[in-house]
Amino acid sequence: MTRTSEVFPDFSGMDQDMAEACAVACGFFARLFQECPSREWLLTLRDRQLLEEWPLAMPAEQGREGDTGLRLMARFVAELDEAGIAAIRRDHAAMFVGPGDPLPQWESVCLTEDRLLFGEPAFAVRRLYAEFGLALPRESGGSR
């Protein structure tokens, strides 16, 4: 069995500035996953060039993939027009609302060699949530 500490990094030595930067970054992505971005929110992101002031830089030893992804997001947002906003909102609805089965926000096929859902990474997330008194929602809308 994979332990939570083997799946998720250890943040125990993080200083206050880094913790605040992580909170901003996590809040940004949580909002993108939990609710469909409004036109106004996307325009603010574009017009204020907020991705240009991203709070986290990728350490050199982790490679530059994160910085490359950030540059791609910033370029996409900088060129955002009404058609792009409509596409983002349509894609969000298709992925996270339906029709059909929406994508689980706590699971990814990219985490296992067999590319399966509900494997050990899902249980690791459950254990991590439980450490903080949290649980994943049930399909019926209740909580576990």
C-alpha positions in Angstrom: 0.0 0.0 0.0 1.3 3.5 -0.9 1.5 5.8 2.0 0.2 9.4 1.8 3.7 10.7 2.3 4.9 8.8 -0.8 2.3 10.4 -3.0 2.2 14.0 -1.7 5.2 16.2 -1.0 6.1 17.1 2.6 5.2 20.8 3.2 6.1 20.8 6.9 9.2 22.9 6.5 7.4 25.5 4.4 7.9 29.2 5.4 4.9 31.6 5.7 5.5 33.3 2.3 5.6 30.0 0.5 2.5 28.8 2.4 0.6 31.9 1.3 1.8 31.5 -2.3 0.6 27.9 -2.3 -2.8 29.0 -0.8 -3.2 31.5 -3.7 -2.3 29.0 -6.3 -4.5 26.3 -4.8 -7.4 28.7 -4.5 -7.0 29.6 -8.1 -7.2 26.0 -9.3 -9.9 25.1 -6.8 -12.1 27.8 -8.2 -11.5 26.6 -11.8 -12.5 23.1 -10.9 -15.4 23.8 -8.6 -17.3 26.4 -10.6 -17.5 27.5 -14.1 -15.4 30.6 -14.6 -17.6 33.6 -15.3 -16.9 35.9 -18.2 -16.0 38.7 -15.8 -13.5 36.5 -13.9 -11.8 35.5 -17.1 -11.7 39.1 -18.4 -10.2 40.2 -15.1 -7.6 37.4 -15.3 -6.7 38.6 -18.8 -6.9 42.4 -18.4 -4.9 42.5 -15.1 -2.4 40.0 -16.5 -2.7 38.0 -13.2 -0.9 35.0 -14.5 2.2 37.2 -15.1 2.4 37.5 -11.3 2.0 33.8 -10.5 2.9 33.3 -6.8 5.0 30.1 -7.3 8.1 29.6 -9.3 9.2 26.1 -10.2 12.5 25.1 -8.5 15.3 24.4 -11.1 15.7 20.9 -9.8 12.1 20.0 -10.7 12.6 21.0 -14.3 10.9 23.7 -16.2 7.6 21.9 -17.1 5.7 24.0 -14.6 7.0 27.3 -16.0 6.3 26.1 -19.5 2.7 25.3 -18.5 2.4 28.7 -16.9 3.6 30.5 -20.0 1.1 28.5 -22.1 -1.7 29.5 -19.8 -0.6 33.1 -19.7 -0.4 33.3 -23.5 -3.8 31.6 -23.9 -5.4 34.0 -21.4 -3.7 37.1 -23.0 -5.3 36.2 -26.3 -8.7 35.4 -24.8 -11.7 36.7 -26.7 -15.5 36.1 -26.5 -15.2 32.8 -28.5 -12.5 31.6 -26.1 -14.6 32.5 -23.1 -17.5 30.6 -24.6 -15.2 27.6 -25.3 -13.9 27.5 -21.7 -17.4 27.7 -20.2 -18.6 24.9 -22.6 -15.6 22.7 -21.9 -16.0 23.2 -18.1 -19.7 22.1 -18.3 -18.8 19.1 -20.4 -16.0 17.9 -18.1 -17.4 18.7 -14.7 -21.2 19.0 -15.0 -22.4 16.6 -17.7 -24.1 15.2 -19.7 -22.9 11.8 -18.7 -20.4 11.1 -15.9 -18.4 14.2 -15.0 -14.7 13.8 -14.4 -13.8 13.2 -10.7 -11.8 16.1 -9.5 -9.8 14.0 -7.0 -8.7 11.3 -9.5 -6.5 11.1 -12.6 -5.6 8.3 -15.0 -2.2 9.8 -15.3 -1.1 8.6 -11.8 -1.0 4.9 -12.4 0.9 2.8 -14.9 -2.4 1.0 -15.9 -4.2 4.4 -16.3 -7.1 3.3 -14.1 -9.4 5.3 -11.8 -10.1 4.4 -8.2 -6.7 2.9 -7.6 -4.1 3.5 -4.9 -3.8 7.3 -5.6 -7.6 7.7 -4.9 -7.1 5.9 -1.5 -4.1 8.1 -0.8 -6.3 11.2 -1.3 -8.9 9.8 1.0 -6.3 9.2 3.7 -5.0 12.7 3.3 -8.5 14.2 3.5 -9.2 12.1 6.6 -6.0 13.5 8.2 -7.7 16.9 8.0 -11.2 15.8 8.9 -12.4 16.0 5.3 -14.2 13.5 3.0 -15.1 13.1 -0.6 -18.8 13.7 -1.5 -21.0 10.7 -2.3 -22.6 10.3 -5.7 -26.0 10.9 -4.0 -24.8 14.2 -2.6 -24.1 13.1 0.9 -20.6 12.9 2.5 -18.4 10.0 3.3 
